[in-house]
Amino acid sequence: MAHQPQIKIPATYMRGGTSKGVFFRLQDLPEAAQVPGATRDALLLRVIGSPDPYGKQIDGMGGATSSTSKTVIIAKSRRPDHDVDYLFGQVSIDKALVDWSGNCGNLSAAVGPFAISAGLVDLNRIPQNGVATVRIWQANIGKTIIGHVPITDGAVQETGDFELDGVTFPAAEVQLEFMDPAAEEEGAGGAMFPTGNVVDDLEVPGVGTLQATMINAGIPTIFVNAQALGYTGTELQDAINSDDKALARFETIRAHGALRMGLIGHLDEIATRQHTPKIAFVARPADYVASSGKRIAARDVDLLVRAMSMGKLHHAMMGTAAVAIGTAAAIPGTLVNLAAGGGERDAVRFGHPSGTLRVGAQARRNNGEWTVTKAVMSRSARVLMEGWVRVPGADQNRSSS
């Protein structure tokens, strides 16, 4: 019986923050997949194991959650003052869709370490011991990220004692600076607040009128009050993800928020835009027990935040959403800022389902318009496996046709 042998492609499987993904050098992809388009999407879908009607991604590298159904393509940058270009693809689990509309803040922590190890950063920028500064161009959203990567004996240091809630084991700390994080190409001419307001009344048929802060920073995000939805802000995944009506309601709110933000022109378009915008609900501090069993005291956080990703409550917090949280917290009057007690602040610690996270942001107001110069947070990253991924040659041929 005739058959097509599998093709193999150099790849690295990495954890970055609370996410995992398959990393590729652009030059290592098959030639037809080195440019955007259907061939590239088909290849990445097959690598991850999507679309999978069983929802398990058994025949691929995906882990059947939004946090583990991710791909990254890195290339040496041709842009001045940048080392590498970073492109992120969020792979749908059950649909034949790769969403390129946003960044992954968690996997951003792995970009610098990968780039150094893959030979994409000039050697003269890597100290023998110390911290390497990797200048990353985030190609999805057209923004700069600065990664500070620890180096020991000329190589990336991956182990260490930095602990990150949502990640079981400690590792080396990677600090990230998201420069000028307000999106320029999204919604209403690129304004941080596309509607012009820090809080809006968002009318959602079948749900009601909700107060909402809709912000473009890190990733387009819609914030609503937990209490308005009947929640406390202490919910864990099962409380939301086992409730089909709740999931449908969040998706309806997300669609109407996206329309109001100018991210889509018609409600039907939200089906092809799963990755952005995000929707999150906020609440004042309260005691709760995290998913690990760790007790979080109200006094240890400034506010509580729960966020949806790809239609499900996230197990921790997306890195890009953390940037949105830090930015919104720094701007008086937003729902995030009010949940944190109001006033001016340059950092916030929030509680999420897995624990807590601190993120800082530098905000200022010029001529009535808010701008944020950068947002800062720490993550960690580690290589889990490296070598080759394999995909059936026949599938690759079909994707190339």
Secondary structure, DSSP 8 states (H G I E B T S, - for coil): -----EEEEEEEEEEETTEEEEEEEGGGS-GGGSSSSHHHHHHHHHHHT-S-TTSS-TTSS--SSGGGSEEEEEEE--STT-SEEEEEEEE-SSSS-EE-SS--HHHHHHHHHHHHHTT-S-GGGS-SSEEEEEEEEETTTTEEEEEEEEEETTEE----SB--TT-SS-B-EEEEEEES-S-SSSTGGG-SSTTS-SSEEEEETTTEEEEEEEEESSSEEEEEETGGGT--S---HHHHHT-HHHHHHHHHHHHHHHHHHTS-SSGGGGGG--SSSEEEEEE----EE-TTS-EE-GGG-SEEEEEEETTEE-SS--HHHHHHHHHHHTSTTSHHHHHTTSS--SEEEEEETTEEEEEEEEEEEETTEEEEEEEEEEEEEEEEEEEEEEEEHHHHHHHH-
